[in-house]
Amino acid sequence: MVVRSVFSLLLMCVVCSSWAAQDPTAPLGWVSESASPANKTESYPLPRLQSIVCQQNIPCVAVLNDQVVGIGESLFGYTVEAIEPQQVTLSRRGKTWNLGLFSLDIKQ
């Protein structure tokens, strides 16, 4: 009986000390700055190509992540290098990506 009482008292002390280590006045989801990594590298997801619009006598434009962009414009750090009727070429930090539209040849 004494061993059980001592064990439960010890368990309560451990639980209370870990609960007291958190700040009860901090907003929900808040993480202290010391807990976040110091060398955090930013990653930018590749934009999603939704549409390409080409008309006569007007340069082609593309819709990337619900935003209309033209050649030379930037979106999330990616620069639009070229827009062709079936693909868009993006570049960022010396790397290039070709985003293509889906094929309209649907087989049944």
Beta strands, then each sheet from edge to edge (+ up, - down):
strand 1: 49-55
strand 2: 58-64
strand 3: 67-69
strand 4: 74-75
strand 5: 78-83
strand 6: 87-92
strand 7: 95-100
sheet 1: 1+ 2- 3+
sheet 2: 4+ 5- 6+ 7-
end
